[in-house]
Amino acid sequence: MTALLQDQPIVQQAYGQYQQFNRDEKMRALDEAHQRFLNDQASDIAEARNNGKSERNIEIARSMRNDGVDLHVISKYTGLSSVEIERLS
C-alpha cells in the first residue's frame, strides 16, 4: 500500500480519510446502519417485483384456464403448479 501512496497525493488523502473514518465508531455505526437500510430496501423492491410478477401470472393463468388451455401448458408458461391453477376456477 505504501508504494501506491508514495506518488499519489490524492490516494494518500483518500487513504487518510478512510483510516480516520474507520477509527470513528459513530461514523462506522452510521455506515453500517445505512448499509442495512440499503439492503432492506433492495430486498423490499425485489419482493414487490416478485409479488407483482406472481399476481400477473395468476391473472394470465386464470385467463388461460377460462379459455380451456391445458393445465400443463399453463403451468409451463406461468410457473404455477397444477394445483394452484385448479384453484383459480
Secondary structure, 3 states (H helix, E strand, C coil): CHHHHHCCHHHHHHHHHHHHHHHCHHHHHHHHHHHHHHHHHHHHHHHHHHHHHHHHHHHHHHHHHHCCCCHHHHHHHHCCCHHHHHHCC
